[in-house]
Amino acid sequence: MSETDPNTTDVIVIGGGTGGYSTALRAASLGLRVVLAERELIGGTCLHRGCIPSKAMLHAAELVDGIAEARERWGVKATVDSLDWPALVATRDTIVARNHQGVAGHLRTAGVRVLKGTARLTGPRTVHVEDAGEFTARRGIVLATGSRPKMLPGLAADGRRVVTSDDALFAAGLPASVLVLGGGAIGVEYASFHRSMGAEVTLVEAAGRLLPMEDEDVGRHLARGLKKRGIAVRTGSALTGTELLPDGVRATVRTPKGEELVIEAERLLVAVGRAPVTDGLDLAAAGLAADGRGFVAPADWSRLETAVPGIHVVGDLLPPPSPGLAHASFAEGLLVAETLAGLPSRAVDYAAVPRVTYSSPQTASVGRTEAEARADGLDIKVNTMPLAATAKGMVHGQGGMVKVIATADGAGGEASGTVLGVHLVGPQVSEMIAESQLIVGWDAEPADVAQHIHAHPTLSEAVGEAFLTLAGRGLHQH
């Protein structure tokens, strides 16, 4: 801060989620003085209500599923006697608390001044923070206020019978039945979790397939895996009515054939997307306005800078192609911090941002889908390798696949052009996507990958074999 004016600084960050605190930490490491204002808890939705607590609970679900698999498939006579919900919650909360303390500690060590309170813009370089006063930024302001769950008109969450993804894990106890509305990543993950914990689950998605933004084969293989686990998957279906019951919800769902199904469940979990949070930010005071969807679009994507010079945006406030994923917001925060410090920095390559769904089975993708590549008029080659074709895939027994899409520029029909996309479905594929991210991000060719040896026996062999086949060297070409 200025020695003469403690309320004058280099950078002001509004919002302490992944995008906000990564911006603050990187800016501070570059010698900039930073004020970060957060009205709730540092870490935002991802740390406190989303990514971290949900993955902690999904790990518990994996343990339950593993016991069932041990008994039913491997002859290990193990059973789950009961579930200690308070103990599970305590472990989850401990993990969240440790992460929160770690982030807060990093900010203190870096010299970031953290203010708790609602912040609003008062000009292109000024911000008012509740109970702290007016602050001026010499270099710039970063908007990182995140998003909240969308709710359907006429439907209100009560935290018990109707819940959103923000409060689903914090409702009291586990329901015996759940109707999950929304077949995107969040809805699929919660459907998977509740099924693992013994609930009867119906998953309803208005689009014709699950994960409608992913490759068609990903949605197909995922639906197959979820149905195998006993989840009722209803795609192409729409919620047409709800009635609150004393101990649950009665919902009416219209199927693709026009039939009206009545589904009763203890809990309705609404996971139909997220909306940017700009309320109270007073964008107009700085000469800004949100678009019709609530996003604050940058005028310069290479710097994530708005039409008002010096005001930048990261995270869920950004419209597509920013994917609204925590790991993308980390990259956006680094870019903006380096820009404000006057350093050259590459624009975020959104095509190379991995997308993961942590259900059982998992999905992981990077790059273009087959439909996107064909819509662009590209001449492509596609190879799909079932995980069950590998020994390790047989061991896991969950099915799944590897799908690789590349341009078809090679003599004899093999793909020696650029790898456009890689799509995975199966057990623990979230831990396999990093290799494919590098392949897509570095514009590799199938032959580049084919020369590298994948360990045997591993699931990653299926990735290697898919590229070997595209390079014309496959042992199991099909």
N, C-alpha and C positions, 0 to 999 in steps of 0.2 A: 504494500500500500504506500501511497504517498505519505511521507513523514509529516507533512503539514495538513493533509486531508485524508484521514483513514477511510473515507468513503469513496475515494478515487482509486481505481485499480486498472489493471490491463484488460482482464477478461471477466465477464459475468456470465455464469452458466445458470440457467433456470431449469431445474429438474435434476435429481440425483440418481436416476436409474443408470442402466449400463451405458447409454450414450452420453449422459451428462457427466458421470464420474470418470469415464475414460477420457473425455475431453479435458476435464480439470486436471487429472493426473499427468497427462502428456504435456499440457500447457505449462504446468508447474515445473516439470522436469526440464523444460526448455527455458526456464528462467523468468517466465511470466508470472505476475501476481494475479491470483485467481480468487474470486468470490463465487461460491456455489450455494444457491438457495433451493431448499427442498422443504415442502410443506408437510411431508409425512416422514418416511424413513429412507435413509440412504440405501440404495440398492434397487428401489423401485419395485414394479410389479414382478419382474423376473426373479428377484431374490426372495421376495416376501410372499407372493401369491401365485407365482407362475413356475418358471423353469426349475428352480431349485427344490422347492417343496414338492412339486409334482413328480420330479424324478426320484426324490427320496421315497415317495410312496410307491412309485412304479418299481423301484428296486425291491421293496417289500413284497409287491405282487409277484415279481420274478421268483422270490424265494418260495412263496406259496405254490406257484405253478411247478417249480422244481420238485417239490415234495410229491405233488400229484403225478408228475412224470416218473419219478423214482419208483413209485408204487405200481403204476399202471403199465410202464414200458420196460423197466429195468429190474423188476423183481425185488426192489428194496421196500420192505414192508414198513413204510413210514406213513404217519398220518398227522394231520393238523388237529390237535385236540381242541384248541380254541384260539381266538385272536384277542390279544390284549390291546384294545384300541388306544387306551391312554398311553401305554408304553410306546406304541408305534408313533403316536403323535409327539411324544416327548423326544424321541430320537430325531424325528423330522425337525422339530423346533430347535433342537440343539445344533443341528447342521446349519440351519438358517441363521441362528444367532452367531455361530462362529464365523460364517461368511460375512455377516453384517459387521461384526467387530473387526474383521480383517480389512474390509474396504474402508471403514471409518478410520482405522489406524493408518492405513496407507495415505489417506487424505491429510491426516494430521501431520504425518512425517514429511509429506511433500510440501507442507506449508499452505495448503488450500484453506481459506477461511470459509467454514461451513455455517450457514445461517438457516435456522429452522423457521419457516414461515412462508406464507403465500407471497409470490412475487408477481408484479405486473409491470409492463412496459409503460414508461412515461414519456419516452422520446426515442430517437434512433440510437442514443448512446446512454440512456438513463433507465434505471429500474428502481422501483420502490418495493422494499421487502417489509412485510408485516412485522411490526415491533422492532425493526432495525433501522428504518429510514431509507433515504434516497442514496443510490449509488451510481457512479459514473464510470463507464468503461472506456479506456483510451483506445484499445485495439478493437474490441468488438463484443457482441452479445451472442450467446448460443442458446437457442431454444431447444429444450430436450424434455418436454413435459409428458411424453408418453401417450398411452391410450387406455381406454376402459372397455369392458365387454359391451357389445351391442345387446339390446333387449328388444323383443318384438312388441309392436304396438298393442296396448291393452293387456299386457302381461307384466307383472311386477314380481321381482325376486323377494322372497320372504326369508331366505336363508335356511329354510327347512323343507318345504314342499317344492318350491321353485328356486333354483340356484343358478348362478353364473359360474364361469370358470374361475373367477376371482374368489368365490367363497365355497366352491364345491368341496374342497378338502377340509374346510373348517366347520362344516355342518356337524351337528352332534351325531356321532356313531355312524354306522354303515347301514344303508337301506337294503331291504331284501329285493327290491326291484327298482330299475332306473330306466327312464326314457331319455335318451340323449338326442337332442335336436342339433344337428350340424355334423357333417362328416368330413370336416377339415381336420388338420392335425390335432387341434385341442380336443374336439369331440371324440375322435378316434382314441386318443390316449386315455380319456376318462372312461370311455366305454370299456376299453381293455382292462383298466385298473379295477373297475367295479365287478367285471366278470371274474377276474382272478380272485377277488374277495368273496365270491359266491353269489353275487346278485344276478337276478334275471335281467338281461339288458336288451333293449331295443334301440337300434341306432338308425335315425332317420335323416336322410340327406335329400335336398330338393333336386340337386343335379343328378345326372344319370349314373354317376359313379362316385365312390369315395375319393377323397383328395383330388377334387376336380381340376386343380391347377397343376397336378403332376401328370406324368406320362400315363396313358390309358392302361398299359400293362401293369403299372404299379398299383393302380386302383383295383384292377381285377384280381391280382395275386393277393393283395391285402384283404379284400372282401372274402376271398376263399379261406384265408387263414383265420379270419375272425369268425366266419360261419362255422368252421371246423371246431372252434372253441365253444360254440353254442350261443353266439351273439346273433340276434335277429337283425339282419342288415336290410334296410328298406331304402333303396335309392330311387330317385325319380319321384319321391313322395313329399307331400307338403302337409304341414300342420294346419288344420282348418278350424279347430276349436279346442278350448280347454275349459275344464271345470275343476275348481278346487274342492277337494274332499277333506273331511276332518283329518285323515291320515295319509293324504296323497293327492294325486292328480288323475283326472280322467281326460284323456286327449282323443281327438278325432283326427285321423290321418287319411288323406286321399292318396291312393296308390296310382301308378301309371295307367292302370286299366280303368280308373275312375271309381274304384270301390272305396267305400268309407269304412275304415277300420277303427274300432274303439279300443284304446289301450289304456289300462290302468296301471299306475306305478306309484311307489312311495315317493319318488322324487323325479322331477323334470329338470334336467340339466340343459340349460340353453347355451350353446356354443356356436353362434351364428356369425362370429367375427368380432372385430374390435374397431373402435372409433377413436380418432385422435382427440386428445384433451387440450382445448384452448380456452375453456371458460375461465373468466377472470384474468386472462393474460393481457387483455386490452391491446390487441394487435394494432388497432386503428391509431393508437397514440404514437406508434412508431412509423405509421404510414404503410402498414401491412394489412392483408386480409386473407382469410382462409378461403380455399376453393369450395365448390359445392359439396364436397365430401368431408370437409373439415380439415384437409391437409394444408400445410404451408409449403408451397412449392418453391424450390430454389430457382433463381434466374440463371445461375451458373452451377451446373452439376459437378463440374471439375473442382469446385471449391465449396459446394453446398451453401452458397451465399444467396440470400434473397435479393429482391429488387432494391432493397434498402442496403446500401453498402455497409458492411461491418456486422450485419445480423445474419447469422448462420443457423442452419437447422440440422438436427441429427435425430435418428431413431424413428419412432412411430409417427411423428408429425410429418414425415416425408411421404409423398405419394409414390406409387410404383414408378420406376423399377425397384426402389428400395423395398425389400421384402418384409419389413417389420419383424425382423429376427434379432435377438440379442447380439449374436456374433457379428451381424452386419453393422449394428450400431457401434460396436467397439471400433471397427474399421473406420466408420464415419467420424467418430470422435477423434481418432488419431489424425485423420485428414484435416479436420477443421482446426485442431490445435496447432498443427504444423503450418497451416495456412496463416493463422493469426500470428505465428512467430516469424513469418516471412520466409519460411523454408519451402523449397519445391517439394511437392508431394503428388503422387499418382492418384488419379480419381479412383473411386471404388469400382472394381470390376464386378458388377452385380451378376453377370452371367456365371461367375465362378464362385458365388456364395452357395455353400451346401445347404440343403433343406432336409431336415430329419423329423421323423415321427417316431416317438419312443413307445410304441404299442408292442404287442406281441401277436404277430411278428412285427419287427421294425421295418421302416422304409428310410432310405437315404438317397438323395439325388443331387446332381450338380449339372448345370448346363441345360441345353435345350431338350424338349421332348421330341418324339418322332413327329407328332402332328405339327409342332412349331417349325421344324426343319422343312417339312414338306410344304407347309403354307408359304414359306419363304422361297419356294421354287428350287430348293437345293437338290442336287443329285446325291443321294445318300445310300450308304450300306448300313444295315442293322444286324446285329447278332445278339441273340438271347441264349444265355447259358443257365439251365436250371441248377440250383444249388444241390439238389438231390443227385446230380451227376457226379458229385465229388464225394469222396469217402467221408469227409468231415460233415458234409451236408446230410449224409445218411445218418450219421451219429446223432445229429441234432434233431432230425426228423420233423422239421417244421416246413419243409418245402422252401419256396422262394426262388429268386432268380437274379441274374445279372443281365442288364441290357445295355449295350453300347451302341451309340449312333455316331457315325463318322461320314465325312464327305467321300464320295467314290471317285477318286482321281487316279487310281492306280491301273497299270496295265493288267489285263487279264481279269479285271473286275474286282480285285482286292482293294480295300480302302487304304490308300497311302496319303490321303488328304488329312484334314484336321479332325480331331475328335471333338464332337459337338456336345455330347451329353452322355452321362453314365447314371444308371438308375438301378437301385438295389432294393430287394425285399427279402427279409429273412432274419434269423437270430443275430442280434448284436451287429447289424450292418452299420449302425451309427459309428462304430469304431473302425469301419473299413473305408469310409468315404474320403478320408484325407488324401489318400493316394490319387483318387479320381479327381479331387479338387485341383491338385497340382497338374494332372494330365490335361484337364480342360483349361486351367488358367494359363498354362504354358503353351497352349496350342500344339500339343504333341500329336504325333501320328501313331496309328496302331503299331507300325513297325518299331517305333521308338520304345513302346511299352513291351512289345513281344520279346525283346532281347533280354528283359529283366526276369529273373527267376523268382517265382513265388514259392514259399515254403510248403512242404508237403508233410502231413495232411493239414490243410487249413481251408477255411471258407474262401479266403482270398485267391485260392487257386482258380476259382470260377471266374474271377476278374481277369487273371492272366490268360486263361484259356479263351475267353471271349475276344481278347485282343489278338492272341495267336491266330484265331480263326479269321478275323478281319484282315490280318496281315498275310493270309494264305498259308499259314504254317500250323494250323490247328490239328491236334491229335484226335479230336472228336468233332469234326466239322459236320455241320448240319444246316 
